[in-house]
Amino acid sequence: MVQLWLNLPAKYKMTSPKYQEITHARMGTYPLADDKGVIEIIAGEYNGIKGPASTFTPMQVFNARLKKGGKVSFGFPPGYNTGLLIVEGSIIVNGEAAPTDHFVLFKNDGEQINVEAGEDAVLLVLSGEPIDEPIVQYGPFLMNTWDELEQAIQDVNAGKFGVLEE
């Protein structure tokens, strides 16, 4: 399981919080040739298959489950922030080795990404349109300015974000 928290553009920061449980059964799936794996689409689209997650900005979030020797290619728009998290196994990505627990961050130039599994592997593929806004973070809070961050902390302490009941 992976839990993702996404930064929102400033104009959406104060929208009602939302949790999306994306179970395996809800994900779109794209089988790879020769039974060499599957791409599970969580958000965005891969080869015409859409994922169930709703997002405030354009993004693609996939699980790539590859069997040894499985090959897959990804292409994302120029300017997008794109990375791969190798959750299990090892891969060769654009000719470079990437082992388990590594994150591969790509240039924002829309390059073609070619992956081959050196052994059975699971990847989390993340790509999205940058929101190009400042980030200020403290604990679980992520805002655009220190003033907004301090206000969010005050709001939580005043009970304005809800109360957990026993």
Backbone hydrogen bonds, N-H to C=O, Kabsch-Sander energy under -0.5 kcal/mol:
donor,donor_aa,acceptor,acceptor_aa,energy
4,L,2,V,-0.5
12,Y,9,P,-2.5
13,K,9,P,-0.5
13,K,10,A,-1.3
15,T,12,Y,-2.0
21,E,19,Y,-0.6
22,I,20,Q,-0.9
23,T,21,E,-0.9
26,R,23,T,-1.2
27,M,23,T,-1.0
27,M,24,H,-0.7
28,G,41,I,-1.9
30,Y,39,I,-2.3
32,L,37,G,-2.8
35,D,32,L,-0.9
36,K,33,A,-1.4
38,V,65,R,-2.3
39,I,30,Y,-2.6
40,E,38,V,-0.6
40,E,63,N,-3.4
41,I,28,G,-3.2
41,I,39,I,-0.6
42,I,40,E,-0.7
42,I,61,V,-2.7
43,A,61,V,-1.9
46,Y,49,I,-2.5
49,I,46,Y,-2.2
50,K,48,G,-0.5
51,G,44,G,-2.4
53,A,42,I,-2.7
60,Q,127,S,-3.5
61,V,43,A,-2.1
62,F,125,V,-2.3
63,N,40,E,-2.4
64,A,123,L,-2.6
65,R,38,V,-2.8
65,R,63,N,-0.6
66,L,64,A,-0.7
66,L,121,A,-2.7
67,K,36,K,-2.8
69,G,117,A,-3.1
70,G,67,K,-3.2
72,V,115,V,-2.2
74,F,113,I,-2.7
76,F,111,E,-0.6
79,G,108,N,-1.1
80,Y,77,P,-1.7
81,N,128,G,-2.6
83,G,126,L,-2.7
84,L,104,V,-2.1
85,L,124,L,-2.6
86,I,84,L,-0.6
86,I,102,H,-2.8
87,V,85,L,-1.0
87,V,122,V,-2.1
88,E,122,V,-1.7
91,I,98,A,-2.4
92,I,116,E,-2.7
93,V,91,I,-0.5
93,V,96,E,-3.3
94,N,92,I,-0.5
94,N,114,N,-2.8
96,E,93,V,-2.0
98,A,91,I,-2.6
101,D,86,I,-3.0
102,H,99,P,-1.1
104,V,84,L,-3.0
105,L,103,F,-0.6
106,F,82,T,-2.6
109,D,107,K,-1.1
113,I,74,F,-3.2
114,N,112,Q,-0.6
115,V,72,V,-3.0
116,E,92,I,-2.2
117,A,70,G,-2.4
118,G,90,S,-1.7
118,G,116,E,-0.5
119,E,90,S,-1.1
121,A,66,L,-3.0
122,V,88,E,-1.8
123,L,64,A,-2.4
124,L,85,L,-2.5
125,V,62,F,-3.0
125,V,123,L,-0.6
126,L,83,G,-2.7
126,L,124,L,-0.5
127,S,60,Q,-2.3
128,G,81,N,-2.2
129,E,58,P,-2.5
136,V,143,M,-2.9
138,Y,141,F,-2.1
141,F,138,Y,-2.5
143,M,136,V,-2.9
149,L,145,T,-2.1
150,E,146,W,-2.9
151,Q,147,D,-2.1
152,A,148,E,-2.3
153,I,149,L,-2.1
154,Q,150,E,-2.2
155,D,151,Q,-2.7
156,V,152,A,-2.2
157,N,153,I,-2.5
158,A,154,Q,-1.7
159,G,156,V,-1.7
160,K,155,D,-2.6
162,G,159,G,-1.2
